[in-house]
């Protein structure tokens, strides 16, 4: 596998270096596997650039098509489409600004011009599970792969963060320094501060999902486990939840898209209680209609905390997960809600509705310190050298 990747990267590098001779242009190229952060930045960028100067290179599975990207150039990235690949590499070699939202191996083999800014718009606001160089699974990767990881991380001129807590994690995970941290806030969290956007987002959800206005909404959004990719089973006792909660609650189930789950069977058994929202493109829109979140090691709680609503943590494989992946601290100190290991306790907890929301407020204060509703504008101001505005914003925060 490493040989195939290295051959591909060598070819990528050769084509990149040829296009690089053209020189850089006042152009922004997004490389997206998700799309939400990029969309918010795009909407702000339109005040500075026209659509011909904004390029989206979209990975397979990216939800960018579901967002309102009107007029910008969209190109499939890392596909077998040779023409699309040449166009992609051309834009990467000639853009002054490169914004990525994930790990992309091509970064390990390219050398941008000194004037180019490569910005990491990471797809998580905070982190419970370890990643990057601190992910324990990296021990089982080859020396070539580990070297490639480090080369990718070194290409990030800046990493956008919403808190100092996440900044410290990135410094460890990517082996970088404080100079690489950009404290502008997370662009997609702007949604939670914009009344009109929230109203529109809620309408989007309600037009796609049939919700009973008289029932509370529970969202179950677990982290995916690589061991369960081919045969995933929901660990919640759905029969119990159905019997105890169906009259007053609706359960939304949001699984990782790569999971192969027999949701059709579940849908038919509990059609008046469970709604499968795995394919819904925007998790933050779902959070707006959610009353209770159930999760485990996901980064979703960091954004949900902005809504100051109850969370329940269901880490049914906590000890195994600690050993296999690793966590950024003691789980009990990382999460702002009850930690439960049985469906019976989850039902009891929801019915009692006795949550300490002060823990959630403290949690949000720690992890969302720089995400105050103007994160997209902060980032664009920084990119376009409006330093006075950026420094003022940072002083206020």
C-alpha positions in Angstrom: 0.0 0.0 0.0 2.8 2.4 0.9 4.4 1.8 -2.5 1.2 2.7 -4.4 0.7 5.9 -2.3 4.3 6.9 -2.9 4.1 6.4 -6.6 0.9 8.4 -6.7 2.5 11.2 -4.7 5.5 11.3 -6.9 3.3 11.8 -10.0 1.3 14.4 -8.1 4.5 16.3 -7.2 5.8 16.3 -10.8 2.6 17.7 -12.2 2.3 20.2 -9.3 5.9 21.5 -9.9 5.1 22.1 -13.6 2.0 24.2 -12.8 3.8 26.0 -10.1 6.0 27.6 -12.7 2.9 29.7 -13.7 3.0 31.5 -10.4 0.4 32.2 -7.8 -2.8 34.1 -8.3 -5.2 35.9 -5.9 -7.3 32.8 -5.6 -8.7 30.6 -2.8 -8.8 26.8 -3.2 -10.7 24.7 -0.7 -10.0 21.0 -0.3 -13.0 19.5 1.4 -14.1 16.2 2.8 -16.8 17.7 4.9 -17.9 21.2 3.7 -19.5 23.0 6.6 -16.6 25.2 7.7 -15.7 25.9 4.1 -19.2 27.0 3.3 -19.3 29.6 6.0 -15.9 30.9 5.0 -17.0 31.0 1.3 -20.0 33.1 2.2 -17.7 35.7 3.8 -15.1 35.4 1.0 -17.7 36.6 -1.6 -17.3 40.1 -0.1 -13.6 40.0 -1.3 -13.4 37.8 -4.4 -15.6 36.9 -7.3 -16.6 33.2 -7.8 -14.0 32.7 -10.5 -11.3 33.1 -7.8 -12.9 30.5 -5.5 -12.3 26.8 -6.1 -13.7 23.7 -4.3 -11.9 20.4 -4.6 -14.4 17.9 -3.2 -13.6 14.5 -2.0 -16.0 11.7 -2.6 -18.6 11.7 0.2 -18.2 15.4 0.8 -21.5 17.1 1.6 -20.5 20.3 -0.1 -23.2 19.8 -2.8 -25.8 20.1 -0.2 -24.7 23.6 0.8 -25.5 26.8 -1.2 -22.3 27.2 -3.3 -23.5 29.2 -6.2 -21.1 30.0 -9.0 -17.8 28.8 -7.5 -15.9 26.1 -9.3 -16.5 22.6 -8.0 -14.1 19.9 -9.0 -14.0 16.2 -7.9 -10.8 15.5 -6.1 -8.6 12.4 -6.1 -10.8 10.5 -8.5 -10.0 8.4 -11.6 -11.1 11.4 -13.7 -7.7 12.5 -15.2 -9.0 15.9 -16.4 -10.4 16.7 -13.0 -7.1 15.7 -11.3 -5.1 17.9 -13.6 -7.4 20.8 -12.9 -7.2 20.2 -9.2 -3.4 20.1 -9.2 -3.3 23.3 -11.3 -5.5 25.2 -8.8 -3.4 23.9 -5.8 -0.2 25.0 -7.5 -1.4 28.5 -8.5 -3.6 29.6 -5.5 -2.4 32.0 -2.9 -4.7 30.5 -0.3 -5.2 26.8 0.3 -7.9 25.8 2.9 -8.2 22.1 3.9 -10.5 20.5 6.4 -8.8 17.1 7.0 -5.6 15.1 6.5 -4.6 15.0 2.8 -1.6 13.0 1.8 -0.8 15.2 -1.2 0.5 17.9 1.2 3.4 15.7 2.1 4.9 15.9 -1.4 4.3 19.5 -2.4 6.2 22.7 -1.6 4.1 25.8 -1.9 5.6 29.2 -2.8 6.5 31.3 0.2 3.6 33.7 -0.4 1.0 30.8 -0.1 -1.0 30.3 3.1 -2.2 26.8 3.8 -4.9 26.9 6.5 -6.3 23.9 8.3 -10.0 24.1 9.0 -10.2 21.0 11.0 -13.5 19.2 11.1 -13.8 19.0 15.0 -14.3 21.9 17.4 -12.8 20.0 20.3 -11.4 16.5 20.9 -12.0 13.6 23.4 -10.2 10.9 21.4 -6.6 11.2 20.4 -5.6 11.8 16.7 -2.6 12.7 14.6 0.8 11.8 16.1 -0.8 10.9 19.4 -3.2 8.3 18.0 -2.1 5.0 19.5 -2.8 3.2 16.2 0.1 5.1 14.6 2.4 2.6 16.3 1.3 0.0 13.8 1.9 2.1 10.8 5.1 1.9 8.7 8.0 4.2 9.0 7.2 5.6 5.6 3.6 6.3 6.6 4.7 8.1 9.9 7.1 10.3 7.9 4.3 11.1 5.5 2.0 12.2 8.4 4.7 14.6 9.7 5.3 16.1 6.3 1.6 16.8 5.9 1.3 18.5 9.3 4.3 20.7 8.6 2.5 22.2 5.6 -0.1 23.9 7.9 0.8 27.5 8.2 -2.1 28.0 10.5 -4.7 25.8 12.2 -8.0 27.5 13.0 -9.1 27.0 16.6 -12.0 28.0 18.8 -10.2 27.7 22.1 -6.8 27.5 23.8 -7.7 24.0 25.0 -7.9 22.8 21.3 -4.8 24.8 20.4 -2.8 22.8 22.9 -4.2 19.6 21.5 -3.2 20.5 17.9 0.3 21.4 19.0 0.7 17.9 20.4 -1.2 16.1 17.7 0.6 17.7 14.8 4.0 18.5 16.3 3.7 22.2 15.7 4.1 25.4 17.7 1.9 28.2 19.0 2.9 30.2 15.9 0.8 27.8 13.8 -2.4 28.5 15.8 -5.0 31.0 14.5 -7.5 31.9 17.3 -10.3 33.2 15.1 -13.0 30.7 16.2 -14.6 27.9 14.2 -16.5 29.2 11.1 -19.5 26.8 11.2 -20.3 27.8 14.8 -21.5 31.2 13.4 -24.8 29.4 12.8 -25.6 29.3 16.5 -25.4 33.1 16.8 -27.4 34.0 13.7 -31.2 34.2 14.3 -32.2 34.1 10.6 -29.7 31.3 9.8 -31.0 29.2 12.7 -34.6 29.7 11.7 -33.8 28.7 8.1 -31.8 25.6 9.4 -34.7 24.5 11.6 -37.1 24.8 8.6 -34.6 22.7 6.6 -34.8 19.9 9.2 -38.5 20.0 9.5 -39.0 19.9 5.7 -36.8 16.8 5.5 -37.8 15.0 8.7 -41.3 14.5 10.1 -41.1 15.7 13.7 -44.0 15.6 16.2 -44.0 19.1 17.7 -45.5 17.6 21.0 -42.5 15.3 21.5 -39.0 16.0 22.7 -36.1 15.1 20.4 -33.3 12.8 21.4 -30.3 12.5 19.1 -28.0 9.5 19.3 -24.7 10.2 17.5 -22.0 7.7 18.4 -18.4 7.6 17.2 -17.6 5.0 14.6 -15.2 2.2 15.5 -13.0 0.8 12.8 -13.5 -2.7 14.3 -17.2 -2.4 13.6 -17.2 -0.9 10.1 -18.5 -4.1 8.4 -20.9 -5.2 11.1 -22.2 -2.4 13.3 -24.8 -3.0 15.9 -26.4 -0.2 17.9 -25.7 -0.9 21.6 -28.8 0.9 22.9 -31.6 -1.4 23.9 -34.1 -0.1 21.3 -37.0 -2.2 22.6 -36.6 -0.7 26.0 -36.3 2.9 24.8 -39.3 2.3 22.6 -41.5 1.0 25.4 -40.5 3.7 27.9 -40.1 6.8 25.7 -42.2 6.5 22.6 -45.1 8.5 24.0 -43.1 11.7 24.7 -39.9 11.4 22.7 -38.5 10.9 19.2 -35.1 9.2 18.7 -32.9 10.5 15.9 -30.1 8.1 15.0 -27.0 9.7 13.3 -24.3 7.1 12.5 -21.1 7.6 10.7 -21.7 7.4 7.0 -19.3 4.5 6.5 -21.1 2.2 8.9 -23.1 -0.6 7.3 -26.1 -0.9 9.6 -29.4 -2.7 9.1 -31.3 0.5 9.6 -34.1 -0.6 7.3 -35.1 -3.3 9.8 -34.9 -0.8 12.7 -37.0 1.8 10.7 -39.8 -0.8 10.2 -39.9 -1.9 13.8 -39.9 1.5 15.4 -41.2 3.8 12.7 -43.2 5.9 15.1 -40.2 6.5 17.4 -36.9 6.2 15.5 -35.8 8.3 12.6 -32.6 7.5 10.7 -30.8 10.7 10.0 -27.5 9.2 9.0 -27.7 10.7 5.6 -28.8 14.2 6.7 -25.9 16.4 5.5 -25.6 18.9 8.4 -25.2 17.8 11.9 -25.5 21.3 13.4 -28.9 21.8 11.9 -30.0 18.6 13.7 -28.6 19.9 16.9 -30.9 22.9 16.7 -34.0 20.7 17.0 -32.4 18.3 19.6 -33.4 18.4 23.2 -31.1 15.6 24.5 -27.8 14.4 23.0 -26.5 10.9 23.5 -22.9 10.3 22.4 -19.6 8.9 23.5 -16.2 10.1 22.1 -17.5 12.3 19.3 -16.7 16.0 18.9 -20.4 16.9 18.6 -20.8 17.9 22.3 -18.4 20.8 21.8 -20.8 22.5 19.5 -24.0 21.3 21.2 -22.7 23.0 24.3 -23.3 26.4 22.7 -27.0 25.6 22.9 -26.8 24.8 26.7 -28.8 21.6 26.4 -28.5 18.3 28.3 -26.0 15.6 27.2 -25.7 12.0 28.1 -22.5 10.0 27.5 -22.7 6.3 26.7 -19.2 5.0 26.3 -20.1 1.3 26.4 -16.5 0.2 25.4 -14.6 2.8 27.4 -11.7 0.7 28.6 -11.1 -0.9 25.2 -11.3 2.5 23.5 -8.8 4.0 25.9 -6.4 1.2 25.1 -6.9 1.2 21.3 -7.2 4.9 20.5 -6.4 6.9 23.6 -8.1 9.9 25.1 -6.9 13.4 25.9 -7.5 13.0 29.6 -9.6 11.2 32.1 -13.0 10.6 30.5 -14.9 11.7 33.6 -13.2 15.1 33.5 -13.5 15.6 29.8 -17.3 15.3 29.4 -20.0 17.7 30.9 -22.8 15.2 31.6 -23.7 11.9 33.2 -21.7 8.9 32.0 -24.0 5.8 31.8 -23.4 2.2 30.7 -26.9 0.8 30.3 -30.1 1.7 28.4 -32.0 1.4 31.6 -30.0 4.2 33.2 -30.3 6.3 30.1 -34.1 6.0 30.2 -34.1 6.9 33.9 -31.9 9.9 33.3 -34.0 11.3 30.5 -37.2 10.9 32.5 -35.8 12.5 35.6 -34.4 15.4 33.5 -32.1 16.4 36.3 -29.1 17.8 34.5 -26.4 20.2 35.8 -26.4 22.8 33.0 -23.7 24.8 34.7 -21.2 22.0 33.7 -22.2 22.5 30.1 -21.8 26.3 30.3 -18.3 25.8 31.8 -17.5 23.3 29.1 -18.6 25.7 26.4 -16.7 28.6 27.9 -13.5 26.4 27.8 -13.9 25.0 24.3 -15.7 27.8 22.4 -13.9 30.9 23.8 -13.1 32.3 20.4 -16.3 31.1 18.6 -18.5 34.1 19.2 -20.5 34.4 16.0 -18.0 36.2 13.8 -15.4 33.4 13.2 -15.8 33.4 9.4 -15.2 37.1 9.2 -12.2 36.9 11.6 -10.6 34.3 9.3 -11.2 36.2 6.1 -9.9 39.4 7.7 -6.7 37.6 8.6 -6.2 36.1 5.2 -6.6 39.4 3.4 -4.2 41.2 5.7 -6.7 43.2 7.6 -4.5 42.9 10.7 -5.9 45.8 12.6 -9.4 44.2 12.6 -8.0 40.8 13.5 -5.9 42.1 16.4 -8.9 44.1 17.7 -11.1 41.0 17.6 -8.5 39.0 19.4 -8.1 41.6 22.2 -11.9 41.7 22.7 -12.0 37.9 23.0 
